[in-house]
Amino acid sequence: MILKEIVELLENKLSPKQFRLELEPYGLQYGNHNTEKVIKKVIITSDLSLEAIQYTIKKKIGLIIALRGLINSPINRFNQTLINKLTILTEYPVSLFILSFPYVATEEGVSETLANALYLQMNTIFNIKNQFGEDIPIGRICTPKLYPTQSNPFKLSDLITRVKSILNLPYIPYIGTLGQKIDKICVIGKESLNTQIIENVLQQECDCLVIGKLPYIEAVNARDARLHVIEIPMFFIEVIALKKMRNFLSLEFPSVEFVWFDSKNPFSYDIQ
């Protein structure tokens, strides 16, 4: 496989470049951009941790596909951690492709993986506008599906229990009334991106929002609007989505070795 083949597949299908946001790194970001370069090994990971980069160089892997880049915004100076990573990357001619936000928005991406994991019926797309005024399918609007042992009505407490069970977490931050019936759920596989998100969700007549992280002021707005909110650590869902990508790419390019590297969640959860 040559680099051009997998880049075209990523940019046009798996993480479409038309879904990118202005400030987020996306696409080929570092290293050898020769699109005719032969790729025999690819590492897929959520984050460019120091361990992931060291593993890449040690195993002489030609391409890194990562959800997040080395930086997430413009910088004024290089810190020592970034310097260390860049120094290691210079030891081997590796290329780096950043999936970024488009992999959240795309079909079978993070948002859809989250909806499927929570056993929700996806009905419509939840869009936001990018810097060009174009619709970006950040989320999915869903209705709950019941397990055989469940009965109506489906309540906020039922959804929270489902989240905790699937992610094996001791607690989940939420806003709302546990006994309240839930009919229409907006699922967003990322942190909120703008201050209009609550207003947009309400315009779609959703009564619950499942999201990675909600800024405090938006949480206040959600509570005042009586919109139920559940915050989910997205790392767990991102891993599921990226492993699906690895399986897909392995079938598309059977002569290439695709390696999953677990960057590990930097957060721990106290179960005591």
C-alpha positions in Angstrom: 0.0 0.0 0.0 1.2 3.5 -0.7 0.5 6.5 1.5 -1.8 8.1 -1.0 -4.2 5.2 -1.0 -5.0 5.3 2.7 -5.0 9.1 2.9 -7.6 9.3 0.2 -9.7 6.7 2.0 -9.4 8.6 5.3 -10.1 12.0 3.8 -13.0 10.9 1.6 -14.8 8.3 3.7 -13.6 7.4 7.2 -12.8 10.9 8.4 -14.1 13.2 5.7 -12.2 16.5 5.3 -15.3 18.4 4.6 -16.3 17.9 8.3 -13.2 19.5 9.7 -13.3 22.6 11.9 -11.1 25.6 11.4 -8.8 25.5 14.4 -8.4 21.8 14.9 -5.4 20.0 13.3 -6.4 17.5 10.6 -4.9 15.3 8.0 -1.2 14.8 7.3 0.5 16.9 10.0 4.1 15.7 10.3 6.8 13.7 8.6 7.2 12.4 5.1 4.3 13.6 3.0 5.5 11.7 -0.1 2.2 10.2 -1.2 4.0 7.4 -3.1 5.7 6.2 0.0 5.2 2.5 0.7 3.5 1.8 4.0 3.8 -1.7 5.5 2.9 -1.0 9.1 0.3 1.4 10.6 -0.3 2.2 14.2 -3.8 3.5 15.3 -4.2 5.3 18.6 -6.3 7.8 20.3 -3.5 10.1 21.5 0.0 10.8 20.6 1.4 10.0 24.0 5.1 9.7 24.5 4.7 5.9 24.9 2.8 5.7 21.5 5.5 7.6 19.7 8.3 5.6 21.3 6.6 2.3 20.3 6.1 3.6 16.7 9.9 4.4 16.3 11.0 1.1 18.0 8.8 -1.0 15.7 9.7 1.2 12.6 6.1 1.9 11.8 5.6 4.1 8.7 2.3 5.8 9.6 0.5 6.9 12.7 -3.3 7.4 12.6 -4.3 9.3 15.7 -7.6 10.9 16.8 -5.8 13.9 18.4 -2.7 15.7 17.3 0.4 16.8 19.1 -1.2 20.1 19.9 -4.9 21.2 19.8 -4.4 24.9 19.3 -1.8 27.4 18.2 1.2 27.7 20.6 3.5 30.5 21.6 6.4 28.3 22.7 7.4 24.6 22.7 7.2 22.9 26.1 9.6 20.2 27.0 7.1 17.4 26.5 6.4 18.5 23.0 10.1 18.9 22.3 10.7 15.3 23.5 8.0 14.0 21.2 9.3 15.9 18.2 12.8 14.7 18.9 11.8 11.1 19.0 9.7 11.5 15.8 12.9 12.6 13.9 14.6 9.3 14.5 12.5 7.5 11.9 10.7 8.7 8.7 7.2 8.3 10.0 4.1 10.0 8.7 1.3 11.3 10.9 -2.4 11.5 10.0 -4.8 13.2 12.5 -8.5 12.2 12.3 -9.7 15.0 14.6 -13.3 16.2 14.6 -14.4 14.6 11.3 -14.1 11.1 12.8 -16.6 12.2 15.5 -19.1 13.4 12.9 -18.7 10.7 10.2 -20.8 7.6 9.7 -19.6 4.9 12.1 -17.6 7.5 13.9 -17.5 8.4 17.6 -21.1 9.8 17.8 -22.7 6.8 16.1 -20.5 4.4 18.1 -21.8 6.1 21.3 -25.4 5.8 20.2 -25.0 2.2 19.3 -23.2 1.4 22.5 -26.1 2.9 24.5 -28.7 0.8 22.5 -30.4 3.8 21.0 -32.3 4.1 17.8 -30.7 6.7 15.5 -33.3 8.7 13.7 -31.9 12.0 12.4 -28.6 14.0 12.2 -27.8 16.8 14.6 -25.9 19.5 12.7 -23.9 22.5 13.7 -22.4 25.1 11.3 -18.7 25.3 10.5 -16.7 28.4 9.7 -18.1 28.4 6.2 -21.7 28.1 7.2 -21.9 24.5 6.2 -23.7 21.8 8.1 -21.5 19.4 10.1 -23.2 16.3 11.5 -21.8 16.5 15.0 -24.4 14.3 16.7 -27.3 11.9 16.3 -30.9 12.4 17.5 -32.1 9.1 18.9 -35.0 7.4 20.7 -34.4 4.8 23.4 -34.7 1.1 22.6 -35.8 -1.1 25.5 -34.1 -4.3 26.7 -36.4 -7.3 26.9 -36.5 -6.9 30.7 -37.4 -3.2 30.6 -40.8 -1.6 30.4 -42.0 1.9 29.6 -41.6 4.6 30.4 -37.8 4.9 29.8 -36.5 7.3 32.4 -33.3 9.3 32.9 -32.3 6.8 35.7 -32.5 4.0 33.1 -30.2 5.7 30.7 -27.7 6.5 33.5 -27.8 2.9 34.6 -27.1 1.8 31.1 -24.2 4.2 30.7 -22.6 3.0 34.0 -23.0 -0.6 33.1 -21.6 -0.3 29.6 -18.6 1.8 30.6 -18.1 0.1 33.9 -18.0 3.4 35.8 -19.0 4.0 39.4 -20.7 7.3 38.8 -21.8 9.6 36.0 -22.4 13.4 36.2 -25.9 14.3 35.2 -28.4 17.2 35.2 -32.1 16.6 35.6 -34.7 14.5 37.4 -33.9 10.8 37.7 -37.6 9.7 37.4 -38.4 11.9 34.4 -39.4 10.1 31.2 -36.9 10.4 28.3 -38.3 10.4 24.7 -35.7 12.1 22.5 -32.0 12.0 23.0 -29.3 14.0 21.3 -25.9 12.1 21.3 -22.7 14.1 20.7 -19.4 12.2 20.9 -17.3 15.2 21.9 -17.1 18.1 24.2 -19.5 21.0 23.4 -18.1 23.3 20.8 -20.0 26.5 21.2 -22.4 28.3 23.5 -25.4 27.7 21.2 -25.4 23.9 21.7 -28.2 23.9 24.3 -30.4 26.2 22.3 -29.8 24.0 19.2 -30.7 20.8 21.1 -33.9 22.3 22.4 -34.9 23.5 19.0 -34.8 19.8 17.9 -37.3 19.1 20.8 -34.8 16.8 22.6 -35.3 16.2 26.3 -31.9 14.7 27.0 -28.3 15.4 25.8 -25.5 12.9 26.1 -22.2 14.5 25.6 -18.5 14.2 26.4 -18.3 17.4 28.5 -20.4 20.5 28.9 -18.9 23.9 29.9 -20.3 25.2 33.2 -22.3 28.0 31.8 -24.0 25.7 29.3 -24.7 23.3 32.2 -26.5 26.2 33.9 -28.4 26.9 30.8 -29.4 23.3 30.4 -30.7 23.1 34.0 -32.7 26.3 33.6 -34.2 25.0 30.4 -35.0 21.7 32.1 -32.9 19.7 29.6 -31.5 16.5 31.0 -27.8 16.1 30.4 -25.4 13.1 30.9 -21.7 13.6 30.7 -19.7 10.6 29.5 -15.9 10.2 29.5 -15.4 9.9 25.7 -12.1 7.9 25.9 -13.9 4.6 26.3 -16.2 5.2 23.2 -13.3 6.6 21.1 -11.4 3.3 21.7 -14.3 1.3 20.5 -14.7 3.5 17.4 -10.9 3.4 16.6 -10.8 -0.4 16.9 -13.6 -0.6 14.4 -11.5 1.5 12.1 -8.6 -0.8 12.5 -10.7 -3.8 11.6 -12.1 -2.1 8.6 -8.6 -1.0 7.3 -7.2 -4.5 7.9 -9.8 -5.8 5.5 -9.3 -3.0 3.0 -5.5 -3.5 3.0 -4.8 -7.1 3.9 -1.1 -6.8 3.1 -0.6 -4.1 5.7 -0.2 -4.7 9.4 -2.5 -2.4 11.4 -1.5 -2.2 15.1 -3.8 -0.9 17.8 -1.9 1.0 20.6 -3.7 1.8 23.8 -2.7 5.2 24.9 -4.6 4.7 28.1 -7.0 7.0 29.8 -5.1 9.6 31.8 -7.9 9.8 34.3 -8.6 7.3 37.0 -12.0 6.7 38.7 -12.2 6.2 42.4 -14.6 3.4 43.1 -14.4 3.7 46.9 
